[in-house]
Amino acid sequence: MTITVYTKDRCVQCDATKRWLAQNNINYTELHAPDWTRELKKLGHQSAPVITITTPTGIIEDHWSGHRPDRLKTLKKGVHA
């Protein structure tokens, strides 16, 4: 699974999400706006951060926006809903 965090500059929720992932030793890739904005709006997201969980074949298995400790904990457990 690949975890990608789509962020914007000066984003408190983005910083909190990246800090949580780092503290829990979870590897992720960070991509900055504006590169991702149009693609993720198609998924219904309008605010950062956006977190996507992608399978090895490139299929987005799960995604959400905002700093969501409840959802982040699923990454630690290896569970995705």
C-alpha positions in Angstrom: 0.0 0.0 0.0 1.1 3.5 -0.7 0.1 6.5 1.4 0.1 9.9 -0.2 -0.5 13.1 1.7 -1.5 16.0 -0.6 -0.7 19.3 1.2 -0.7 23.1 0.9 1.7 25.6 2.3 0.9 27.1 5.8 -1.7 24.4 6.5 -2.1 23.5 10.2 -4.0 20.3 9.5 -1.4 19.2 6.9 1.4 19.7 9.4 -0.5 17.8 12.1 -1.2 14.9 9.8 2.5 14.7 8.7 3.6 15.0 12.3 1.3 12.1 13.4 2.6 9.9 10.6 6.2 10.6 11.4 5.6 10.0 15.2 4.1 6.6 14.3 6.8 5.7 11.8 4.4 5.4 8.9 6.0 6.1 5.5 4.2 8.4 3.1 4.8 10.5 0.0 4.0 14.2 0.2 2.7 16.1 -2.9 2.1 19.9 -2.8 -0.7 21.9 -4.4 -1.4 23.0 -7.1 -0.3 19.8 -8.7 -3.0 17.7 -7.1 -5.9 20.1 -6.8 -7.9 19.2 -10.0 -7.4 15.4 -9.6 -8.6 15.3 -6.0 -11.6 17.6 -6.6 -12.9 14.9 -8.9 -12.9 12.6 -5.8 -14.9 15.3 -3.9 -12.1 16.9 -1.8 -11.9 20.6 -1.5 -9.5 21.1 1.4 -6.1 19.9 2.5 -4.7 17.6 3.5 -6.0 14.8 1.4 -4.8 11.3 2.2 -5.0 8.5 -0.3 -4.2 4.8 0.2 -3.3 3.2 -3.0 -2.9 -0.5 -3.8 0.3 -1.8 -5.5 -1.7 -1.8 -8.8 -2.4 1.9 -8.5 -6.1 1.7 -7.4 -7.2 4.2 -4.7 -8.4 2.0 -1.9 -9.4 4.7 0.5 -9.2 8.5 0.8 -10.2 11.3 3.1 -9.5 15.0 3.8 -8.6 16.9 6.9 -6.5 15.9 9.9 -8.4 12.8 11.0 -6.6 10.9 13.9 -9.4 8.3 13.8 -8.7 7.5 10.2 -4.9 7.7 10.7 -5.1 5.1 13.4 -6.4 2.6 10.8 -3.1 3.0 9.0 -1.2 2.0 12.1 -3.4 -1.1 12.4 -3.3 -1.9 8.7 -7.1 -1.6 8.4 -8.8 0.6 5.7 -12.4 1.3 5.5 
